[in-house]
Amino acid sequence: MNEAAQNKKFKKVPIKTLFDETFSILDKVLGDDAFKRFSTKKGRHEGGFLLSLYEVIGLGVAFNIANGTLCAESKITERARSVWSDNDFVDWATSGVTATRRLPRLIPYGRKLFKK
C-alpha cells in the first residue's frame, strides 16, 4: 500500500467512481446473482450473499477497472461462475476459514480471474 502511495505512475481512481463503475458492471452482467453460489449441476445461482464471492468478484473487478485491465464484460459471468469448479477458490471459501487466512489468497485470485 505504501508503494502505491509513493508511486507517481500509480493510476489513482476516485473511490466513489470506482465503486459506482464496479457495481454498475456487476449489476448489468450478474444482477442479484453476483454474490450467490452457482450450482453447476442445476445451472443456476442459489442461496444468499457469500462474503468470499464478494471478496473475489467485487474486489477483483474493481482492481482491474482501476488498472485498466478488466476483461470484457461478456466474460465476467463465465469467470464468476467458474470459481465453483476451482479448488483454489473452494478450498479457501469454505466455512471456518478466517478472513486473515482467506484474504491473502482470494484477493490475488480475483485480480487474476478478471484480468484481460
TASULVEN-V951224 format. One record per residue. N is the residue number from 1. PHI is phi in whole degrees, 0 to 359 (none if undefined). D_FIRST is the distance of its C-alpha to the first C-alpha in whole Angstrom. Layout:
n:N phi:PHI d_first:D_FIRST
n:N phi:PHI d_first:D_FIRST
This chain:
n:1 phi:none d_first:0
n:2 phi:299 d_first:4
n:3 phi:299 d_first:5
n:4 phi:297 d_first:5
n:5 phi:293 d_first:6
n:6 phi:269 d_first:9
n:7 phi:281 d_first:10
n:8 phi:292 d_first:13
n:9 phi:273 d_first:14
n:10 phi:297 d_first:11
n:11 phi:284 d_first:13
n:12 phi:261 d_first:13
n:13 phi:244 d_first:15
n:14 phi:306 d_first:16
n:15 phi:304 d_first:15
n:16 phi:298 d_first:19
n:17 phi:298 d_first:20
n:18 phi:297 d_first:17
n:19 phi:301 d_first:19
n:20 phi:299 d_first:22
n:21 phi:293 d_first:22
n:22 phi:302 d_first:21
n:23 phi:281 d_first:23
n:24 phi:292 d_first:26
n:25 phi:296 d_first:26
n:26 phi:297 d_first:26
n:27 phi:295 d_first:28
n:28 phi:294 d_first:30
n:29 phi:267 d_first:30
n:30 phi:238 d_first:30
n:31 phi:58 d_first:31
n:32 phi:292 d_first:32
n:33 phi:271 d_first:31
n:34 phi:310 d_first:27
n:35 phi:240 d_first:26
n:36 phi:249 d_first:30
n:37 phi:298 d_first:31
n:38 phi:253 d_first:33
n:39 phi:270 d_first:36
n:40 phi:291 d_first:37
n:41 phi:292 d_first:40
n:42 phi:270 d_first:41
n:43 phi:68 d_first:39
n:44 phi:207 d_first:37
n:45 phi:275 d_first:35
n:46 phi:208 d_first:36
n:47 phi:84 d_first:35
n:48 phi:256 d_first:32
n:49 phi:298 d_first:28
n:50 phi:242 d_first:26
n:51 phi:301 d_first:23
n:52 phi:298 d_first:22
n:53 phi:290 d_first:23
n:54 phi:300 d_first:21
n:55 phi:297 d_first:18
n:56 phi:283 d_first:19
n:57 phi:284 d_first:20
n:58 phi:299 d_first:19
n:59 phi:287 d_first:15
n:60 phi:293 d_first:16
n:61 phi:294 d_first:18
n:62 phi:300 d_first:16
n:63 phi:302 d_first:13
n:64 phi:287 d_first:16
n:65 phi:297 d_first:18
n:66 phi:300 d_first:15
n:67 phi:259 d_first:15
n:68 phi:68 d_first:19
n:69 phi:238 d_first:19
n:70 phi:292 d_first:21
n:71 phi:297 d_first:24
n:72 phi:299 d_first:27
n:73 phi:305 d_first:28
n:74 phi:295 d_first:31
n:75 phi:261 d_first:29
n:76 phi:297 d_first:27
n:77 phi:300 d_first:29
n:78 phi:300 d_first:30
n:79 phi:292 d_first:27
n:80 phi:296 d_first:26
n:81 phi:289 d_first:30
n:82 phi:294 d_first:29
n:83 phi:299 d_first:27
n:84 phi:287 d_first:30
n:85 phi:256 d_first:31
n:86 phi:247 d_first:28
n:87 phi:298 d_first:28
n:88 phi:299 d_first:25
n:89 phi:277 d_first:24
n:90 phi:302 d_first:27
n:91 phi:298 d_first:27
n:92 phi:260 d_first:24
n:93 phi:260 d_first:25
n:94 phi:277 d_first:28
n:95 phi:299 d_first:29
n:96 phi:97 d_first:28
n:97 phi:273 d_first:24
n:98 phi:289 d_first:22
n:99 phi:300 d_first:19
n:100 phi:300 d_first:17
n:101 phi:273 d_first:19
n:102 phi:284 d_first:19
n:103 phi:300 d_first:15
n:104 phi:298 d_first:14
n:105 phi:259 d_first:17
n:106 phi:281 d_first:17
n:107 phi:295 d_first:14
n:108 phi:297 d_first:14
n:109 phi:300 d_first:18
n:110 phi:295 d_first:18
n:111 phi:299 d_first:16
n:112 phi:289 d_first:18
n:113 phi:302 d_first:21
n:114 phi:257 d_first:21
n:115 phi:277 d_first:20
n:116 phi:311 d_first:23
